[in-house]
Amino acid sequence: MDWLKIFIGLVLITISALWIDLSLHLPFPSFARVAKVGPAHFPLLVASLLALLTLIWLAREYHKKEGEKEVHGVRLIPWYLGYAGYITITPFLGFVPSAFLLVTAVVASKTKGPWGSRLGKGLLAAAVITGLEWGIFQKWLGVPLPVGFFSFWGGKA
């Protein structure tokens, strides 16, 4: 195992730890206090899963046999940073703008073609996906989503 992979693994674990810490400070809605499980646990679950997968990647790299296919953890760093950024800005901007920005960035970065086309697809996907998420959670299920500075999205500030 080379030092670059160890460094990348440590960076990914650090990002996951930051994400877990930020997730633990999300507001916990009063309706979920009885069950002790609520929407604030989803980012914690995802961050923990990413930390676990990074540890598995490091263990796999350590025990890799000669000629086995290379796994590149560097490709995961933008995803970790994107989700950590999403968790960081959601309390300030609210769920809808944060989710819109996240979906736009993910779709635009993973779509092929010129940037104008990629951005257009990202914005369209973000509008549809964020709208569906907001409609399902806020309107249908009645889950109060973080609103940040934009109280017109509904939910609790």
Residue, then its C-alpha position, 0 to 999 in steps of 0.5 A: m500500500d502506498w502513501l498516496k492511498i493512505f493519505i486519500g483514505l485519511v482525507l476521506i475518513t476525516i471528511s466522513a468524521l466532519w460530516i458525522d459531527l455536522s449531522l449530530h448537530l442537525p435539529f431534531p423534530s419534536f414529532a420524532r422524539v418519541a421514536k428517537v429516530g427522525p429525518a436528522h438521522f439520514p445524513l448520519l447514516v450516509a456519513s457512517l456508511l461512507a466512512l465504513l466503505t472507506l475503511i473497507w477500501l483501505a483494508r482491501e487495498y492493504h490485502k490486495k494481491e498482485g495483478e488485482k484491479e486498481v481502486h481509485g479513492v480519489r474519485l470519491i473526494p468530490w462526493y464527500l465534499g459535496y455531501a459535507g457541503y450539503i449538510t453544512i449549508t442546509p441549516f442556513l439555506g434550507f432543504v429546498p435550495s440545498a437539495f437543488l444545488l446538490v442535485t444540479a452539481v451531481v447531475a452536471s458533473k456526471t453527465k456527458g457533453p458540453w457544459g451548457s447541456r450538462l448544466g441544463k440537464g442538472l437544473l431540470a433534474a434538480a427541479v424535478i427531484t427537489g420538487l418531488e422530495w419537497g412534495i413527498f416529505q413536506k406536503w404528503l408526509g408532513v415532515p417539517l424540513p429545514v427552511g433556513f432563511f427562506s420560510f416560504w418553503g414551509g416547515k419550521a424555521 
